[in-house]
Amino acid sequence: MSSKVQSKGSKAKIHQPSTQGNLPPPEANAEAIHFLNSLRQEELLLLFFSETLVMVSDTGEPQGELTIEVQRGKYKDQSGVITYFPFVHASSRGFMDKTLCGSSLLAYLSWKLEVVEQQSQEFIKFHILPMEQKMSLLKQDDQLAMTRMVKEGEEVKTEVTFFPRPSIEGFVSQAANLVLLRVMAWRHTVPSNARFLALDTEGKLCCSTYQALGSQTIQVGHQQVEVFIVEQTVHSEQGIPMSCQFYLLSDGHLAKRIQVGSPGCCMITKVPVLREEDDIEPRPVFKKKPLVWEKDLELYSRFLDRKEELRLSHNSYLRQHPEAQALISDFLLFLLLRQPVDVVTFAAEYFGPFAKRRSPTPALRSSNRPSPFRELEPERSEA
């Protein structure tokens, strides 16, 4: 999907390696890439569900709502080809210090959580200077195109960046992060020393890490549930690191989310029905038993009926065609008189004249005629 944005102060650029302080460009390490490559479609299908969390302030007052939905979606590319991918839809809307704010996220991911297409939007309705940010990610042939639009009051800035494909190996987008957390909760493990790639708040490529903080029992309504805590940290090259803690149930449901440094949090008000992996029982093996059909009354009865049916049918046919019995009797008599070694060839020569496509036999023929059913003898060379 390509689009043109008319805006003030718009600019486009190609992603280049960072030159600040001669630092190399951020890269994902082998542990992160291996973890993404280990994802299986069957595993991700178990993590397709929707969930709703309540945004609460530090005093426990509800401030808004956060919904996350992951399902199987139908994606149509520019060529019109339809493919089924994981589809992520997340949205939030609430108040922060009595100021309306919200976000929305729509994305199609590959089964290895690579971005196919992602659209995101965030806004804060300040009275003096409202702010809005939109970001679009689109996978192209050998690159990832990012279009970022920031609006502050009446001023609009648009930036277009192209990331070459090798530079984004191990990249985890906002939508992919939501699915990746469910995978970690389902496996109850976080890849050790894995360093992924992510985008910071300014749309710059940077490193992202995950750390397991262990298990903890929390109160949800009138129930106590055990959660697996994972902390994600986005290491921006130009700003301070941003960390977020996710309290995950065993099947991947998000029970609580805390932005480190933020006074509020998001949490569930009711424990969902936890999903468990289906235990696939092995197919039963039935040993083959010898079939003694003579002792089976039903099979033996059917055998006798069929035998009688064939006998009557054969007798009826022979009564209607008496020449068949005479022909077979003549052949048997001739066979017993000659007693040939090769019975098959003898039978073929005997019944050969009855063939319709056979050329007519001359009236005077040699008794030592060549047979079409015998191999030709090699011609004797003349002395």
Order of alpha helices (4+ residues) and beta strands (2+ residues): beta-alpha-alpha-beta-beta-beta-beta-beta-beta-beta-beta-alpha-beta-beta-beta-beta-beta-beta-alpha-alpha-alpha
